[in-house]
Amino acid sequence: MGHRFAEGCMAGPLVGVKILEFTQIIAGPMGCQLLADLGADVIKVEPPGGEPWRLNAQFMPLESKTYMGLNRGKRSLAIDVSRPSSQAAIHRLVKQMDVVVINYRPDVAKRLKIDYDTLAALKPDLIYVDNTAFGREGPLADRPGYDIVVQALSGLTGAVAKVDDNGQPLTGPAVADTTTGYAVCAGTLAALYHKAKTGEGQMVETSLLINALTIHMSQFASIPAADAAVRESFLNALQKARDTGTPYSEFLKVREAMLRAAAGGNVYYRCFLTQDGAIAIGALSAALRAKVRATLGFAHNRDEPGYNAQDPAQVAIDKALIARTEELFKTKTTAEWDVILTAGGVPCGSVNFVQELLDHPQIVANEYVVEHDHELAGPVWMQAPPWKMSKTPPTPTKASPPLGRDTDVVLGEAGLSTAEIAAMRAEGAIL
């Protein structure tokens, strides 16, 4: 089912890079897992009771699918960072590290003596990658924040525009977290490159908020020459809705109507229900839209001079076309449409569920699934690293670590004696 790498056969461009990870939940762990996939030795610091994502939906004591999916290839150091003995041990360990990655609030890191100024004084060439919810400045800097909070604040929840049966807003997948995970990885790689050229360490900052804004792409940007009228119209409608107490779910209908008016007759870039499921088509160029029309057998003036999606006559034409096309797609199965559209050169794909993809032939052919043996849970199949490299291929060789598995070894590497480690364990500083 999945490609298996030899246990302990570390490879990848970051072999020899040592990373100390003070992160929890999704964004930081994901970024550090990507770095581990690239060959870095990542030591994950957790409290002796385990980090929250390890404790979330446990299927066996101290193990959860959510944790295992974001922490492969790492070593586990279970230590109470609030204790002076632990801070002293971490300060000794930091001197051996190339990178520290942290997603604590700035005030918490300073209180625990793992802030940038403290650690850089111990190791001046340290790379310190700091991920916060809202950024280090401004009125929200010291507030806790999670993906759902940042999605709401950043407009992503409004962009998803989904509500439950009671009209309560719904949030989509944790895209602010996962995008920030890539930013953590990219920022680390850029700082390592700079250090390789100059010998200099530095502090790297990112946040859930800036990455959520990045997801919006051009929707966040304001370009008066292009969107002043549309933006002003939307903001006026939004203010009116708030002034009159219009329910959120009702305003979403207003927003949808405005978007549909701007989009015109969209039968080219959307999903359609079929006889047995649904299929997506993606035709963003005039050439591809022509292929859609030819394949489905209809005429439409979308790409002719003078097309105006706002013209009432055109609106009626487009509505009729959308209705006919939706009914047409219901006459055949998804597989039949896949064959027809592909033969016509139209980009398309069936609407799938993630649970059915482990054995998908395209995923199997590209070795996009890797297999590990977890020490406690047994076989694990998960997605492969997102890169293939011809000279330094990423080789994720280990599943996520059981809590505290490597504590003694890591502290020993930092220079602590067996007696010192035993004393820390006796006082409850380590697991």
URPE-V18964 format. One record per helix or strand. SS is the DSSP state (hx for helix, st for strand). FROM is the first residue (numbers start at 0). TO is the last residue. If there is no record, write none. Layout:
BEGIN
ss->{SS;SS}
from->{FROM;FROM}
to->{TO;TO}
END
This chain:
BEGIN
ss->{st;st;hx;st;hx;st;st;hx;st;st;hx;st;hx;hx;st;hx;hx;st;st;hx;st;hx;hx;hx;hx;st;st;hx;hx;hx;st;hx;hx;st;st;st;hx;hx;st}
from->{2;17;26;40;51;57;62;64;71;74;83;98;105;115;126;146;155;161;168;174;201;207;216;223;247;268;277;285;311;333;347;353;360;368;377;399;406;417;429}
to->{2;21;36;45;54;59;63;67;71;78;93;101;110;121;131;153;159;162;169;197;206;214;218;242;262;272;281;295;328;342;349;355;364;373;382;399;412;425;429}
END
